[in-house]
Amino acid sequence: MSKADELYRATCLDILENGFSDENLEVRPHWADGTPAHTIKKFGVVNRYNLAEEFPIMTLRRTYWKSAVDELLWIWQKKSNRIADLGSHVWDEWAGEDGTIGKAYGYQLGIKHQYKEGEFDQVDRVLYDLKHNPASRRILTNIYNFQDLHEMNLYPCAYSMTFNVTGDTLNAILNQRSQDMLTANNWNVVQYAVLTHMMAQVSGLKVGELVHVIADCHIYDRHIPAVKAMLEKEGYPAPKFTMNESVTDFYAFTKDSFKLENYQYHPFDFEIPMAI
């Protein structure tokens, strides 16, 4: 069983056994039939992944990691909010008439800001500091821009990354306001593990820990049977993650720059309803 499986199992069991149910509260999310989408949740979940030890992908079910990486590059490389620039259809239901998701995610990372060294967007500022100011405690991004929230088709869930260099090792913290454990947890973990690997390689650093901080960590009511079925399975060992070591430019990575060797996973026979 991979360590990602172990953390996932422990988190889900804690939610199911000790979580708070909002079934008696009025909630914003709903199912396609109009029924309120209630959850069981835990507050303030923190999971730590040692990326130098193994790649944090689940085997209890398949994570479509290539699509996850494609979305990551759409946000962090293309800095795009146009769904036509994305290879998958994960954002289709949040697209407006203009074909964008509004001033969200990649749009925010692409906004330039003035610094004493010149103008940088958030991604380029991180890349600059990792090379020129690695001891800085100010290397972070934040896409939860209150000024633009009314023009975002969905408020950012994973909204902040903090990068910290210890010696020759890059560590990172992913802050997330809300996490759907069944549909999105490992998707996000895989994405930001890959991002940390990318940032480390182009900055001449070793990869260290990814710490995932989740404010509202929940399982939707209609997802509970699928989660329980997954938790009964025995996982497989983590696959081997490799990346193209010749890439030294952050913007030269493609989704084909990354490989997973011997990725085994259990089949998943449930149709997952999406809360919107």
C-alpha positions as CSV (number, residue, x, y, z in Angstrom):
1,M,0.0,0.0,0.0
2,S,1.3,3.4,-0.9
3,K,1.7,6.1,1.8
4,A,-0.8,8.1,-0.1
5,D,-3.3,5.2,0.4
6,E,-2.5,5.1,4.1
7,L,-3.1,8.8,4.6
8,Y,-6.2,8.7,2.4
9,R,-7.6,5.8,4.4
10,A,-6.8,7.4,7.8
11,T,-8.4,10.7,6.8
12,C,-11.6,9.1,5.4
13,L,-12.0,6.9,8.4
14,D,-11.6,9.8,10.7
15,I,-14.3,11.7,8.8
16,L,-16.7,8.8,8.8
17,E,-16.2,7.9,12.4
18,N,-15.6,11.4,14.0
19,G,-16.8,13.9,11.5
20,F,-19.5,16.6,11.7
21,S,-22.6,16.1,9.6
22,D,-24.3,19.2,8.1
23,E,-27.5,17.3,7.2
24,N,-29.6,19.6,9.3
25,L,-28.1,22.8,7.9
26,E,-28.8,24.8,4.8
27,V,-26.0,24.3,2.3
28,R,-25.0,25.8,-1.0
29,P,-24.0,22.7,-3.0
30,H,-26.7,20.6,-4.6
31,W,-27.0,17.5,-6.8
32,A,-28.2,17.5,-10.4
33,D,-31.7,16.7,-9.2
34,G,-31.8,19.8,-7.0
35,T,-31.4,17.9,-3.7
36,P,-29.0,19.6,-1.2
37,A,-25.6,17.9,-1.2
38,H,-24.8,17.4,2.4
39,T,-21.4,16.3,3.8
40,I,-19.6,14.8,6.8
41,K,-16.5,16.8,7.5
42,K,-13.4,17.3,9.6
43,F,-11.8,20.7,10.1
44,G,-8.1,21.4,9.8
45,V,-6.7,18.2,8.3
46,V,-3.0,18.2,7.6
47,N,-1.3,15.5,5.6
48,R,2.5,15.3,4.9
49,Y,4.0,13.6,1.9
50,N,7.7,13.0,1.6
51,L,8.3,13.4,-2.1
52,A,11.9,12.2,-1.8
53,E,10.6,8.9,-0.5
54,E,7.8,8.1,-2.9
55,F,5.3,9.7,-5.3
56,P,2.0,10.3,-3.5
57,I,-0.5,8.6,-5.8
58,M,-3.4,6.4,-4.6
59,T,-3.8,2.8,-5.7
60,L,-7.1,2.2,-4.0
61,R,-8.6,3.6,-7.2
62,R,-7.1,5.1,-10.3
63,T,-6.0,8.7,-10.3
64,Y,-6.0,10.0,-13.9
65,W,-2.7,11.7,-13.3
66,K,-1.9,12.8,-16.8
67,S,-5.2,14.8,-16.9
68,A,-4.3,16.2,-13.4
69,V,-0.9,17.3,-14.7
70,D,-2.5,18.8,-17.8
71,E,-4.8,20.9,-15.6
72,L,-1.7,21.9,-13.5
73,L,0.1,23.1,-16.6
74,W,-3.0,25.0,-17.8
75,I,-3.0,26.9,-14.5
76,W,0.7,27.4,-13.7
77,Q,2.3,27.5,-17.2
78,K,-0.4,28.8,-19.5
79,K,-1.9,30.9,-16.7
80,S,-5.1,30.4,-18.6
81,N,-8.8,30.6,-17.7
82,R,-10.0,29.5,-21.1
83,I,-11.3,25.9,-21.1
84,A,-10.3,25.5,-24.8
85,D,-6.7,25.6,-23.6
86,L,-7.3,22.6,-21.4
87,G,-7.1,19.0,-22.6
88,S,-9.8,17.6,-20.3
89,H,-13.4,18.6,-19.6
90,V,-13.2,19.0,-15.8
91,W,-14.1,22.7,-16.0
92,D,-16.8,22.6,-18.6
93,E,-19.7,23.0,-16.2
94,W,-18.1,26.2,-14.8
95,A,-17.5,27.8,-18.1
96,G,-19.3,31.0,-19.0
97,E,-20.6,32.2,-22.4
98,D,-17.1,33.6,-23.1
99,G,-15.5,30.2,-22.8
100,T,-13.6,31.1,-19.6
101,I,-14.0,30.4,-15.9
102,G,-13.8,34.1,-15.1
103,K,-10.9,35.7,-13.3
104,A,-10.0,32.5,-11.5
105,Y,-7.0,30.2,-11.1
106,G,-4.5,30.7,-14.0
107,Y,-5.8,34.2,-14.6
108,Q,-4.7,35.3,-11.2
109,L,-1.2,33.7,-11.5
110,G,-0.7,35.7,-14.7
111,I,-1.3,39.1,-13.3
112,K,1.9,41.1,-13.1
113,H,2.9,42.9,-9.9
114,Q,5.6,45.5,-9.3
115,Y,8.6,44.6,-7.1
116,K,11.8,46.5,-6.5
117,E,13.5,44.1,-9.0
118,G,10.9,44.8,-11.7
119,E,7.5,43.3,-12.8
120,F,6.7,39.7,-12.2
121,D,3.6,37.6,-12.2
122,Q,3.3,35.2,-9.2
123,V,4.8,32.1,-10.9
124,D,7.8,34.0,-12.3
125,R,8.4,35.7,-8.9
126,V,8.6,32.2,-7.3
127,L,11.1,31.1,-9.9
128,Y,13.1,34.2,-9.4
129,D,13.3,33.9,-5.7
130,L,14.1,30.2,-5.7
131,K,17.2,31.0,-7.7
132,H,18.2,34.4,-6.2
133,N,16.7,34.5,-2.7
134,P,16.3,30.8,-1.6
135,A,16.6,31.7,2.1
136,S,13.5,34.0,1.7
137,R,10.5,33.2,3.8
138,R,8.3,35.1,1.4
139,I,8.2,32.7,-1.5
140,L,4.5,32.1,-2.0
141,T,1.5,32.4,-4.3
142,N,-2.1,33.3,-3.5
143,I,-5.0,33.3,-6.0
144,Y,-7.8,34.1,-3.5
145,N,-8.1,37.7,-4.8
146,F,-11.1,39.2,-3.0
147,Q,-11.3,42.0,-5.5
148,D,-12.0,39.6,-8.3
149,L,-14.1,37.0,-6.5
150,H,-17.4,38.3,-8.0
151,E,-15.9,37.6,-11.4
152,M,-14.8,34.1,-10.7
153,N,-17.2,31.3,-11.8
154,L,-15.9,29.2,-8.9
155,Y,-13.9,30.5,-5.9
156,P,-10.5,28.8,-5.7
157,C,-10.4,25.7,-3.6
158,A,-6.6,25.1,-3.6
159,Y,-5.6,28.7,-3.3
160,S,-2.1,29.1,-1.9
161,M,1.4,27.6,-2.3
162,T,4.2,28.4,0.1
163,F,7.7,27.3,-1.0
164,N,10.5,27.0,1.6
165,V,14.1,26.0,0.9
166,T,16.0,24.2,3.7
167,G,19.6,23.7,2.7
168,D,19.4,22.3,-0.8
169,T,15.9,20.9,-0.4
170,L,12.6,22.5,-1.5
171,N,9.5,21.9,0.6
172,A,6.0,23.2,0.0
173,I,2.7,23.8,1.7
174,L,-0.6,23.6,-0.3
175,N,-3.4,25.5,1.4
176,Q,-6.9,24.4,0.5
177,R,-10.2,26.0,1.8
178,S,-12.3,23.0,0.8
179,Q,-11.7,19.4,-0.3
180,D,-14.0,16.8,-1.7
181,M,-12.2,13.6,-0.6
182,L,-13.6,11.3,-3.2
183,T,-13.4,13.3,-6.4
184,A,-10.5,15.7,-5.8
185,N,-8.2,14.8,-3.0
186,N,-5.5,12.7,-4.7
187,W,-6.0,14.7,-7.9
188,N,-4.8,17.8,-6.1
189,V,-2.0,16.0,-4.2
190,V,-0.6,14.6,-7.4
191,Q,-0.8,18.0,-9.1
192,Y,1.1,19.8,-6.4
193,A,3.6,17.0,-5.9
194,V,4.5,17.3,-9.6
195,L,4.6,21.1,-9.3
196,T,7.1,20.8,-6.4
197,H,9.2,18.4,-8.4
198,M,9.2,20.9,-11.3
199,M,10.1,23.9,-9.2
200,A,12.9,22.0,-7.5
201,Q,14.5,20.7,-10.7
202,V,14.6,24.1,-12.5
203,S,16.0,25.7,-9.4
204,G,18.8,23.2,-8.9
205,L,17.3,21.9,-5.6
206,K,16.3,18.5,-4.2
207,V,12.7,17.7,-3.6
208,G,11.4,17.4,0.0
209,E,8.0,17.5,1.6
210,L,4.6,18.5,0.4
211,V,2.3,19.5,3.3
212,H,-1.4,19.6,2.4
213,V,-3.5,21.8,4.7
214,I,-7.2,21.4,4.3
215,A,-9.7,23.7,6.2
216,D,-12.9,21.8,5.4
217,C,-12.2,18.2,4.5
218,H,-15.4,16.4,3.6
219,I,-17.2,13.4,2.1
220,Y,-20.5,14.0,0.3
221,D,-23.5,12.0,1.5
222,R,-24.0,10.3,-1.9
223,H,-20.2,9.4,-2.0
224,I,-20.2,7.5,1.3
225,P,-20.9,4.0,-0.2
226,A,-18.1,4.4,-2.7
227,V,-15.6,5.6,-0.1
228,K,-16.4,2.7,2.2
229,A,-15.9,0.2,-0.6
230,M,-12.5,1.7,-1.4
231,L,-11.4,1.5,2.2
232,E,-12.0,-2.3,2.2
233,K,-9.3,-2.8,-0.5
234,E,-5.6,-3.5,0.0
235,G,-3.5,-1.0,-2.0
236,Y,-0.5,-1.6,-4.1
237,P,3.1,-0.2,-3.7
238,A,3.6,3.3,-5.0
239,P,4.8,3.5,-8.6
240,K,8.2,5.0,-9.5
241,F,8.0,8.7,-10.6
242,T,10.5,10.1,-13.1
243,M,10.7,13.3,-15.0
244,N,12.8,14.5,-17.9
245,E,16.0,15.6,-16.2
246,S,17.1,17.7,-19.2
247,V,14.4,20.3,-18.6
248,T,15.8,23.4,-16.9
249,D,13.1,25.9,-18.0
250,F,9.8,25.7,-16.1
251,Y,7.9,26.6,-19.2
252,A,9.4,23.7,-21.3
253,F,7.7,21.0,-19.3
254,T,4.9,19.1,-21.0
255,K,2.6,16.4,-19.6
256,D,4.8,13.9,-21.4
257,S,7.9,15.1,-19.4
258,F,6.6,12.9,-16.5
259,K,6.3,9.1,-16.2
260,L,5.0,6.6,-13.7
261,E,6.4,3.1,-13.8
262,N,4.4,0.1,-12.5
263,Y,1.3,2.1,-11.6
264,Q,-1.2,-0.5,-10.3
265,Y,-4.6,0.4,-9.0
266,H,-7.9,-1.2,-8.2
267,P,-10.9,-0.9,-10.5
268,F,-13.6,1.6,-9.5
269,D,-17.1,0.5,-10.4
270,F,-19.1,3.4,-8.9
271,E,-20.6,6.3,-10.9
272,I,-19.7,9.4,-9.0
273,P,-22.4,12.1,-8.9
274,M,-21.0,15.6,-8.9
275,A,-22.1,18.3,-6.4
276,I,-22.3,21.7,-7.9
